[in-house]
Amino acid sequence: MNDLYALIRSRHSARVPFDPEAPVSREDLVKILEAASWAPTAHNMQNFEVIVVDDPALLRSLGELKSGLSLDFIRENFQQLSFSEEELKRKKTGILASMFPPSWRDPSLFSKLEEAAFSEGPSFMSQTIRHSPTILVVTYDTRKRAPASEGDILGFISLGCVLQTMWLVSESLGIGFQVMSAFSSPAVEPEVRKILGFPNHEKIAFAVRLGYPLKESRPEIQRYLRVRRDLSEFAHLNRYGEGFPSVSGKS
Ligand SMILES: Cc1cc2nc3c(=O)[nH]c(=O)nc-3n(C[C@H](O)[C@H](O)[C@H](O)COP(=O)(O)O)c2cc1C
């Protein structure tokens, strides 16, 4: 149990460049994929497919896609940002602004940013993919809905279980893991579909870049501040609003 808890605590988003010369071994990929197959899914629908991309030409094509960044995303992202470590420690949710490019932190540049997302020039995707030797694109079958699950909510929860299972196994193997939501945006998904050839009934749930962080970026990962709410801020005992007592008796 202690080992499992330690693994859960050390799992993190590796938003750093990976060693482009060190693809994840097929043996480790099998471990990650087999673990995914044992994730719980609503009604055991197993509503997912995983496309493993390690072909350099395909990775290049994905990296050349325009991100299709929307003004809505940029604005909502801005509202969640903390501009100092103190602010993030106080809020305990959201992300540090320094994780994002400077233009994402300055509202006066937002409209230019959206134009750039669709124009020529260095692609946002290639920045995100940053030398990734292996990418997983996880799709879900829109026809495999759990019975009477409105809006396929149970299917989406199931995909979250698949994601966490793969993430923990990767962490246990020392493999860096970063989710890339941009792949599932309406502007990008059709392009990814063309490159990887998956059928229309499959939609992208999420994509992940996997690899080994370059030696020089490992301290960057250790320095990056990760925050969580205290138990007393989200756990309720019997009735909503009744604080869950901590072990020491404080709520
Ligand atoms: C469904 C989902 C989508 C996410 N999308 C992204 C993403 O597009 N880019 C990214 O860098 N991190 C993404 N993340 C990672 C979260 O931002 C991250 O888990 C959170 O900030 C907590 O940090 P930690 O993973 O280091 O604990 C995503 C996570 C989940 C579960």
The ligand as a Tripos MOL2 file, in Angstrom:
@<TRIPOS>MOLECULE
LIG
   31    33     1     0     0
SMALL
NO_CHARGES

@<TRIPOS>ATOM
      1 C1         -8.0670   14.9020  -19.0380 C.3       1 LIG1
      2 C2         -6.7570   15.6400  -18.8040 C.ar      1 LIG1
      3 C3         -6.3090   16.5320  -19.7660 C.ar      1 LIG1
      4 C4         -5.0850   17.1860  -19.5970 C.ar      1 LIG1
      5 N1         -4.5920   17.9760  -20.6090 N.ar      1 LIG1
      6 C5         -3.3300   18.4690  -20.5140 C.ar      1 LIG1
      7 C6         -2.7190   19.1580  -21.5950 C.ar      1 LIG1
      8 O1         -3.3090   19.3520  -22.6630 O.2       1 LIG1
      9 N2         -1.4510   19.6000  -21.4360 N.ar      1 LIG1
     10 C7         -0.7480   19.4000  -20.2770 C.ar      1 LIG1
     11 O2          0.4090   19.7970  -20.1900 O.2       1 LIG1
     12 N3         -1.3150   18.7620  -19.2150 N.ar      1 LIG1
     13 C8         -2.5690   18.2880  -19.3210 C.ar      1 LIG1
     14 N4         -3.1210   17.6020  -18.2610 N.ar      1 LIG1
     15 C9         -2.3660   17.4660  -17.0060 C.3       1 LIG1
     16 C10        -2.9400   18.3350  -15.8880 C.3       1 LIG1
     17 O3         -2.7570   19.6970  -16.1620 O.3       1 LIG1
     18 C11        -2.2060   17.9170  -14.6170 C.3       1 LIG1
     19 O4         -2.5350   16.5830  -14.3260 O.3       1 LIG1
     20 C12        -2.5310   18.8090  -13.4100 C.3       1 LIG1
     21 O5         -2.0920   20.1260  -13.6450 O.3       1 LIG1
     22 C13        -1.8620   18.2840  -12.1480 C.3       1 LIG1
     23 O6         -0.4570   18.2070  -12.3180 O.3       1 LIG1
     24 P1          0.3230   16.8270  -12.1820 P.3       1 LIG1
     25 O7         -0.1320   15.9130  -13.3080 O.co2     1 LIG1
     26 O8          1.7820   17.1460  -12.3500 O.co2     1 LIG1
     27 O9         -0.0140   16.2510  -10.8590 O.co2     1 LIG1
     28 C14        -4.3400   16.9620  -18.4110 C.ar      1 LIG1
     29 C15        -4.8120   16.0690  -17.4420 C.ar      1 LIG1
     30 C16        -6.0030   15.4040  -17.6300 C.ar      1 LIG1
     31 C17        -6.4780   14.4240  -16.5840 C.3       1 LIG1
@<TRIPOS>BOND
     1     1     2 1
     2     2     3 ar
     3     2    30 ar
     4     3     4 ar
     5     4     5 ar
     6     4    28 ar
     7     5     6 ar
     8     6     7 ar
     9     6    13 1
    10     7     8 2
    11     7     9 ar
    12     9    10 ar
    13    10    11 2
    14    10    12 ar
    15    12    13 ar
    16    13    14 ar
    17    14    15 1
    18    14    28 ar
    19    15    16 1
    20    16    17 1
    21    16    18 1
    22    18    19 1
    23    18    20 1
    24    20    21 1
    25    20    22 1
    26    22    23 1
    27    23    24 1
    28    24    25 2
    29    24    26 1
    30    24    27 1
    31    28    29 ar
    32    29    30 ar
    33    30    31 1
@<TRIPOS>SUBSTRUCTURE
     1 LIG1         1 GROUP 0 **** ****
